[in-house]
Amino acid sequence: MEVTVEVLAACRKKLSISIPPEEIKAKFEERFRELEREAQVPGFRPGRAPRRLVEKRFHEAVTEEVRAKLVAEAFEKAVKEQNLDVIGDPEIDPAAIKMSDDGPLTFSIELEVRPEFELPDYTGIPVSAERPEVTDEGVTQALERLRHSYGRLEGVLADQAIQPGDFLTCDLTIQAGETMVYDRQGVRLPVIPVAVEGIRLDNLPDLLKGAKVGDTRSEKITIGQDAEREDVRGKEAEVRIKINAAEHIAEPDNLALLKTMDYEDMDSLRAGLRRQLESQSEAAYSRAQEQAIEQWLLEKIPLELPTALTARHANRLLERRVRDLQYRGIPVDEIEKRLGEIRGATTEGAARDLKLHFILDAIAKKEKVEVTDAEVDARVQMIAMQYGRKADRLHEEMEKQGTLESLKQQILEDKVLRALLEKAKVTAPGGEAKVEEKPAEAAPLAPEPMAEEKAPESESPVTEAKPEDKPAEGAAPGEVEST
């Protein structure tokens, strides 16, 4: 067998393979001997038909079978001999496979391969990150958020004034001169600074201060550069809001909150919140350190990416972003207007994902970092606990969806980042060396109420899993929801 390798582009090669006649003849001979023993030929018992009749009867089928088998075996052998790390499915045109009765079998295959690059010395990577401070004020704010999350919506009476944090059902218009930028009825609007199609309404709480159901309030604004419509950016506009109905959140008192959270007194609840905030602070600090390592690796290791793989990954990210916007109630025509911007962001993100994947994978091989089945099971169990799912059921679902391998890759990359962090040179933001202390493990509070959702599905850009995750329905914070 003769093999030539042609470099077509970065990470893309073409294999041209020629299989000599003697190998083809040997494969035909092997298959026909098998058929002589088992073939059903009319007028003859199995194994008794003359060879010439067997060849005549099965020649076409055997030719296709031999051709397919020779191509598969030759490709596998060529990849191994040339030491190619193939990514994705190879491209081959079946019609271009040439095999004559007495000549060689020739064909070409185009394929993408893993990029090749040199790893620098990654001992002592400089890492500087700020650990978020947990203060008494932060604990108080967390307590108020917790109280708010367990509140219930109640209608605002006609004689009651609208308060910040209430929820309105209103008619909302935004008009710039003769141009009607936004005109919707039955809009669900929180009384907080919000954005409507990229137009900031930061003064909303002040505008609606003292207003009641049935009132109409308006104000003049200058449309910012974040507006989705380019033609109205920088223009003066009038915002008009007619309040049709309003609801406010009735928060539980201390006794009701303590009963819900199963704490004896407010001091113990605040202590529990502090432990939770400290745990979150530690997680944020660890992630900031890992991001510093990731950025160092991306800057220090230039590499060219497989074009087709990058495009496929970018398309998947684009599909997920568009689907997320649709679930949040953004109209299709508005999504289409922003498609170019979204595509650019997802293309950049896909390239970063892939570069980091290849780098961390190469370090894992060099350092012999591996992931065990027990580690995968433990991660699945953790996700299941977080979302109130049964671990075995979630494991089965992920296995069917093909996302377990992606989860395994995520665990591998996490282990590599932790290993790099152990070798890193960690300094305080001011430049002083830091002595890392492992914090006491936080005792978790009872989980806050949340909308039902599926457990997050890991996606590796190379294994190309296709999760169908759906975010919880409803408007995202700071977004306006139309009904």
C-alpha positions in Angstrom: 0.0 0.0 0.0 1.3 3.4 -1.0 0.3 6.5 1.0 1.0 10.2 0.3 0.0 13.0 2.6 -0.7 16.5 1.3 -1.2 19.5 3.6 -4.3 21.5 2.4 -4.6 24.0 5.2 -4.0 24.3 8.9 -5.1 21.1 10.5 -6.4 19.8 7.2 -4.7 17.0 5.2 -5.4 14.9 2.2 -4.5 11.2 2.1 -4.0 9.6 -1.3 -3.9 5.8 -1.0 -3.1 3.1 -3.6 -3.7 -0.6 -2.8 -1.8 -3.0 -5.1 -3.6 -5.6 -7.2 -2.2 -8.5 -5.2 -3.9 -7.3 -2.0 -7.2 -6.8 -3.9 -6.9 -10.3 -5.3 -6.1 -11.8 -1.9 -9.2 -10.1 -0.4 -11.4 -11.4 -3.2 -10.0 -14.9 -2.8 -10.7 -14.8 1.0 -14.3 -13.8 0.5 -15.1 -16.3 -2.3 -13.6 -19.1 -0.2 -16.1 -18.2 2.6 -19.0 -18.1 0.1 -18.0 -21.5 -1.3 -18.7 -23.0 2.1 -22.0 -21.1 2.9 -23.6 -19.7 -0.3 -27.0 -20.8 -1.4 -27.0 -21.6 -5.1 -30.1 -23.1 -6.7 -29.6 -26.7 -7.6 -26.8 -27.3 -5.2 -26.5 -28.0 -1.5 -24.5 -25.4 0.6 -20.8 -25.8 0.0 -21.3 -27.9 -3.2 -21.7 -25.2 -5.9 -18.8 -24.9 -8.4 -16.5 -21.9 -7.7 -17.3 -20.3 -11.1 -21.0 -20.3 -10.4 -20.4 -18.7 -7.0 -18.2 -16.0 -8.5 -20.7 -15.3 -11.2 -23.7 -15.2 -8.9 -22.1 -13.0 -6.2 -19.5 -11.0 -8.2 -21.2 -7.6 -7.9 -22.0 -7.9 -4.2 -18.5 -9.2 -3.3 -16.9 -6.4 -5.3 -18.8 -3.7 -3.3 -18.0 -5.5 -0.1 -14.3 -5.9 -0.9 -14.1 -2.3 -2.0 -15.6 -1.0 1.3 -13.5 -3.3 3.4 -10.2 -2.5 1.6 -10.9 1.3 1.9 -11.7 1.0 5.7 -8.7 -1.1 6.5 -6.4 1.0 4.3 -7.6 4.2 5.9 -7.1 2.9 9.5 -3.7 1.6 8.6 -2.6 4.8 6.9 -3.8 6.9 9.9 -1.8 4.7 12.3 1.4 4.7 10.1 1.3 8.5 9.5 0.6 9.1 13.2 -2.4 11.3 12.5 -4.8 12.4 15.3 -8.0 12.7 13.3 -10.9 14.9 14.4 -14.4 14.5 13.1 -15.5 12.4 10.2 -13.2 12.1 7.1 -14.5 13.3 3.8 -14.5 10.8 0.9 -16.3 10.7 -2.4 -17.4 7.0 -3.0 -17.7 7.7 -6.7 -14.0 8.7 -6.8 -12.9 5.3 -5.5 -11.3 3.5 -8.5 -10.9 -0.2 -8.6 -10.4 -2.2 -11.8 -10.2 -5.9 -12.2 -6.5 -6.0 -12.7 -5.3 -2.7 -11.5 -4.8 -1.0 -8.1 -7.5 0.5 -5.9 -6.9 4.3 -5.5 -8.8 6.8 -3.5 -8.3 10.1 -1.6 -9.6 11.2 1.8 -9.6 14.7 3.2 -9.6 15.0 7.0 -9.0 17.4 9.9 -6.3 16.6 12.5 -5.6 17.8 15.9 -3.3 20.9 15.8 0.3 20.5 16.7 2.1 23.0 19.0 4.8 23.2 21.6 3.9 23.6 25.2 5.9 26.2 27.1 7.1 25.8 30.7 3.9 26.2 32.6 5.5 26.0 36.1 5.0 29.2 38.0 2.3 30.8 35.9 1.7 34.3 37.4 -1.8 34.4 39.0 -3.3 37.5 40.7 -6.9 37.5 41.7 -9.1 39.3 44.3 -11.0 37.2 46.8 -14.5 38.8 47.2 -14.9 40.0 50.8 -17.8 38.9 52.8 -19.1 41.8 55.0 -22.0 42.3 57.4 -23.6 44.5 54.8 -23.3 41.7 52.3 -25.0 39.3 54.7 -27.8 41.7 55.3 -28.3 42.1 51.5 -28.3 38.3 51.1 -30.9 38.1 53.9 -33.2 40.6 52.1 -32.8 38.7 48.8 -33.7 35.5 50.6 -36.7 37.1 52.2 -37.7 38.6 48.8 -37.4 35.2 47.1 -39.9 33.6 49.5 -42.4 36.4 49.0 -45.7 36.1 47.2 -47.3 38.4 44.6 -50.3 40.4 45.8 -52.4 42.9 43.8 -51.8 46.5 44.4 -55.0 48.3 45.4 -56.3 51.2 43.4 -55.4 53.8 46.1 -51.9 52.4 46.8 -48.8 54.0 45.2 -46.5 52.0 43.1 -43.2 51.1 44.8 -39.8 50.1 43.5 -39.7 46.3 42.9 -43.4 46.1 42.0 -44.5 44.4 38.8 -46.7 46.3 36.3 -48.9 45.2 33.5 -48.9 48.2 31.3 -49.1 49.7 27.8 -45.6 51.0 26.8 -44.6 53.2 24.0 -41.3 54.7 23.0 -41.5 57.3 20.2 -38.6 59.3 18.7 -40.1 62.2 16.7 -42.3 60.6 14.1 -40.8 57.2 14.6 -42.6 54.7 16.8 -39.7 52.7 18.2 -41.8 50.5 20.6 -45.5 50.1 21.0 -46.8 47.1 23.0 -49.9 46.5 25.2 -50.0 44.2 28.2 -46.2 44.5 28.8 -45.0 42.9 32.0 -42.6 45.5 33.5 -40.7 45.4 36.8 -40.2 48.7 38.5 -36.5 48.6 38.4 -34.0 50.0 35.8 -34.6 47.9 32.7 -33.7 47.8 29.0 -36.4 47.6 26.3 -34.8 46.4 23.0 -31.5 47.8 24.2 -33.0 51.2 25.3 -32.1 51.9 28.9 -34.9 53.0 31.2 -32.8 53.7 34.2 -35.1 56.3 35.7 -38.1 54.0 35.8 -38.4 53.8 39.7 -38.4 57.6 39.9 -40.7 58.1 37.0 -43.3 55.8 38.6 -42.9 57.1 42.1 -46.3 57.8 43.6 -48.2 56.6 40.6 -51.3 54.4 40.9 -53.1 51.9 38.8 -54.8 53.8 36.0 -52.2 56.5 35.8 -50.1 57.4 32.8 -46.6 58.7 33.2 -44.1 59.9 30.6 -40.6 61.3 30.3 -38.1 62.4 27.7 -34.9 60.3 27.2 -32.0 60.2 24.9 -31.7 56.7 23.3 -28.2 55.3 23.9 -25.9 53.5 21.6 -26.9 50.1 22.9 -30.4 50.3 21.2 -31.0 47.5 18.8 -32.3 49.9 16.1 -29.3 51.8 14.7 -31.5 54.5 13.2 -32.8 55.8 16.6 -29.5 55.8 18.5 -28.7 59.2 20.0 -32.2 60.6 19.3 -34.5 62.1 21.9 -37.6 60.0 22.5 -40.7 60.1 24.7 -41.4 57.1 27.0 -45.1 56.7 27.9 -46.4 54.1 30.4 -50.1 53.5 31.1 -50.5 51.4 34.3 -53.3 48.8 33.9 -52.5 46.6 36.9 -49.8 46.2 39.5 -48.5 43.6 41.9 -46.1 43.8 44.8 -44.2 41.1 46.6 -45.4 40.5 50.2 -42.3 39.3 52.0 -42.5 36.9 55.0 -41.8 38.3 58.5 -38.9 36.8 60.6 -41.0 34.1 62.1 -42.3 32.9 58.8 -38.9 33.0 57.2 -37.3 31.1 60.0 -39.9 28.4 59.8 -39.5 28.1 56.0 -35.7 27.9 56.3 -35.8 25.7 59.4 -33.6 27.9 61.6 -34.2 28.6 65.3 -33.3 32.3 65.3 -32.2 35.1 63.0 -28.6 35.0 64.3 -28.2 31.4 63.2 -29.8 32.2 59.8 -27.4 35.1 59.3 -24.5 32.8 60.3 -25.7 30.2 57.7 -25.9 33.0 55.1 -22.4 34.1 55.9 -21.1 30.5 55.4 -22.9 30.4 52.1 -21.4 33.7 51.0 -18.0 32.6 52.0 -18.4 29.4 50.0 -19.5 31.5 47.0 -16.6 33.9 47.6 -14.1 31.0 47.6 -15.7 29.6 44.4 -15.5 33.0 42.7 -11.9 33.4 43.8 -10.9 29.9 42.5 -12.6 30.6 39.1 -10.8 34.0 38.8 -7.5 32.2 39.4 -8.4 29.6 36.8 -9.3 32.3 34.3 -6.0 33.9 34.9 -4.3 30.6 34.0 -6.5 30.2 30.9 -5.7 33.6 29.7 -1.9 33.0 30.2 -2.1 29.8 28.2 -4.1 31.4 25.4 -1.6 34.3 25.1 1.5 32.1 25.3 0.5 29.3 23.0 -0.3 30.3 19.4 -2.0 27.6 17.4 -4.1 27.3 14.2 -7.5 25.7 14.5 -9.3 23.2 12.3 -11.6 25.4 10.2 -14.5 23.0 9.8 -14.6 22.0 13.4 -14.4 25.7 14.5 -17.3 26.5 12.2 -19.4 23.6 13.5 -18.8 24.6 17.1 -19.6 28.2 16.4 -22.9 27.2 14.7 -23.9 25.2 17.8 -23.1 28.1 20.1 -25.2 30.4 17.8 -28.1 28.0 17.8 -28.1 27.8 21.6 -27.8 31.6 21.9 -30.7 32.2 19.6 -32.8 29.5 21.3 -32.0 31.2 24.7 -33.2 34.6 23.4 -36.4 32.9 22.0 -37.1 31.3 25.4 -36.7 34.8 27.0 -39.5 36.2 24.8 -37.3 38.2 22.4 -39.3 38.5 19.1 -37.8 36.6 16.1 -37.5 39.8 14.0 -35.5 41.4 16.7 -33.2 38.4 17.0 -32.7 38.5 13.2 -31.6 42.1 13.4 -28.9 41.2 15.9 -27.9 38.0 14.2 -24.6 39.4 12.8 -23.6 40.7 16.2 -24.5 37.4 17.9 -22.7 35.4 15.2 -19.5 37.4 15.7 -19.5 36.8 19.4 -20.2 33.1 19.1 -17.5 32.7 16.5 -14.9 34.4 18.8 -16.1 32.3 21.7 -15.9 29.0 19.7 -12.3 29.8 18.7 -11.4 30.4 22.4 -13.2 27.3 23.5 -11.3 25.1 21.0 -7.9 26.6 21.7 -8.3 26.1 25.4 -9.6 22.5 24.9 -6.6 21.5 22.8 -4.1 23.1 25.1 -5.5 21.6 28.3 -5.8 18.2 26.6 -2.2 18.3 25.6 -1.1 19.2 29.1 -3.3 16.3 30.4 -1.5 13.9 28.2 1.9 15.2 29.2 1.1 15.1 32.9 -0.8 11.8 32.6 -4.0 13.3 34.1 -6.9 10.9 33.7 -10.6 10.8 34.8 -12.1 7.7 36.4 -15.7 6.4 36.1 -16.0 7.1 39.8 -15.2 10.8 39.3 -17.8 11.0 36.5 -20.4 9.3 38.7 -19.6 11.7 41.5 -20.1 14.7 39.3 -23.4 13.4 38.0 -24.6 12.8 41.5 -23.6 16.4 42.5 -25.6 17.8 39.5 -28.5 15.6 40.4 -28.5 16.8 44.0 -28.3 20.4 42.9 -31.4 20.1 40.6 -33.4 17.7 42.7 -33.0 14.8 40.3 -32.3 11.1 40.7 -28.6 10.4 39.9 -29.2 7.1 38.1 -32.0 8.7 36.0 -29.8 11.7 35.1 -26.9 9.4 34.3 -29.1 7.3 32.0 -30.4 10.5 30.2 -26.9 11.9 29.7 -25.7 8.5 28.4 -28.5 8.5 25.8 -27.8 12.1 24.8 -24.1 11.3 24.4 -23.1 14.0 26.9 -21.3 11.8 29.5 -18.1 11.9 27.4 -18.3 15.7 27.3 -18.8 15.8 31.1 -15.7 13.6 31.4 -13.7 16.0 29.3 -14.9 18.9 31.5 -13.8 17.1 34.6 -10.4 16.4 32.9 -9.9 20.1 32.1 -10.9 21.1 35.7 -8.3 18.7 37.0 -5.6 20.1 34.7 -6.5 23.7 35.8 -6.2 22.7 39.5 -2.9 21.0 38.8 -1.6 24.1 37.1 -2.9 26.3 39.9 -0.9 24.2 42.4 2.3 25.0 40.4 1.3 28.7 39.8 2.9 31.7 41.4 0.0 33.3 43.2 0.2 36.9 44.2 -2.1 39.5 45.7 -3.4 42.2 43.3 -0.7 44.5 44.8 2.0 42.1 43.9 2.8 40.4 47.2 3.0 36.6 47.4 0.0 35.0 49.0 -0.2 32.1 51.3 -3.3 30.1 50.4 -5.5 28.9 53.2 -8.2 26.4 52.7 -11.4 27.7 54.1 -13.7 25.7 56.3 -16.3 23.8 54.4 -19.6 25.8 54.3 -22.8 24.2 55.6 -25.4 24.8 52.9 -28.7 26.6 53.6 -31.9 25.1 52.4 -32.1 25.7 48.7 -33.9 28.8 47.5 -37.0 28.2 45.3 -36.3 28.1 41.6 -38.1 27.5 38.4 -37.9 23.9 37.3 -35.2 23.2 34.8 -33.0 20.5 33.4 -29.7 19.7 34.8 -26.9 21.6 32.8 -25.5 19.6 30.0 -21.7 19.7 29.4 -20.6 20.3 25.9 -17.1 19.6 24.6 -16.3 21.4 21.4 -14.4 18.3 20.0 -16.8 15.5 21.0 -19.5 17.7 19.6 -22.3 16.8 21.9 -25.7 18.4 21.1 -27.5 19.2 24.3 -31.1 20.4 24.2 -31.1 22.4 27.3 -33.9 24.8 28.0 -33.6 27.7 30.4 -36.4 28.3 32.9 -39.2 30.3 31.2 -39.8 33.9 32.0 -38.2 37.2 31.5 -34.5 37.5 32.6 -33.6 40.2 35.1 -33.6 43.6 33.5 -35.6 42.3 30.4 -39.2 43.3 29.5 -41.7 40.6 28.9 -44.6 41.1 26.5 -47.9 39.2 26.9 
